Amino acid sequence: MTAGFLIVRRAGALWGLPAAQVAGIERVERAERLEGAKQAGEDSATRRLELRLADGGSLAVDAVLTLAGELRVQPVSARLRRFLPAGSAGLALLAGEPVVLMAGKDEVFHV
Amino acid sequence: MTTTPYLLVRLGERIAALPAAAVRRVVRGARLHPLPGAGPGLVGLAEFAGEPLAILDLAQLLGLEERSSRPAVTVVTWLGSGDERELVGLGVDDAIEVAELDASALALGQALVGGRPVVVVDTESLGVEA
């Protein structure tokens, strides 16, 4: 992919991942037999998105929102670093909603 | 007697005082975005004046009792000084009034206002890990 941040929603929050770390996006379907569905004799398929990462890993997200080429990034200060998830490199706004920009994929997904 | 204006805020049953000079705005009902995976003390993120703003729980920063509900009021405050000065939101239960505190009491970190003890907040060091 190109420069900038891929903005995704995960666990209700917006995260920005360096686009250069993302090799692709895949929709994954998994059949899950839910208790209610079992009684009705049906399987329920859950769909989710996974990012294929440049290093071979993958990452499940709730939604991919946009590729943000230009974000006004507010670096995370030493004071705030301990409050933010590990790996948070900066904060930005996208359409008025805060985005946590991650330095690398390893840190994003321990949330 | 030298006095300094402080914003008194309520944290549960306690009262804290923030230097008025460091306070930029008091916002009620700010739209908070919780951040999963954040450390204790971070209430969430918000937008303020076109910039992202981290909202910290003042009671937790001061080591007071844990909050059971989301703070109702955000006091947008400058923390730190010089090049390291930054704007954060401090979540509190309410903003009460601006009071003049005696400078001699401030050094102790506590003051009395109307006979009630008040925790005086040092916004230069607040949030810095000891």
Interface residues (C-beta under 8 A of the other chain):
Chain A: A11 G12 A13 L14 R72 Q74 S77 A78 R79 L80 R82 F83 L84 P85 A86 L91 A92 L93 G96 E97 P98 V99 V100 H110 V111
Chain B: H33 P34 L35 P36 G37 A38 G39 G41 L42 L45 A46 E47 G50 E51 P52 L53 A54 L56 L79 G80 E84 E86 V88 G127 V128 E129
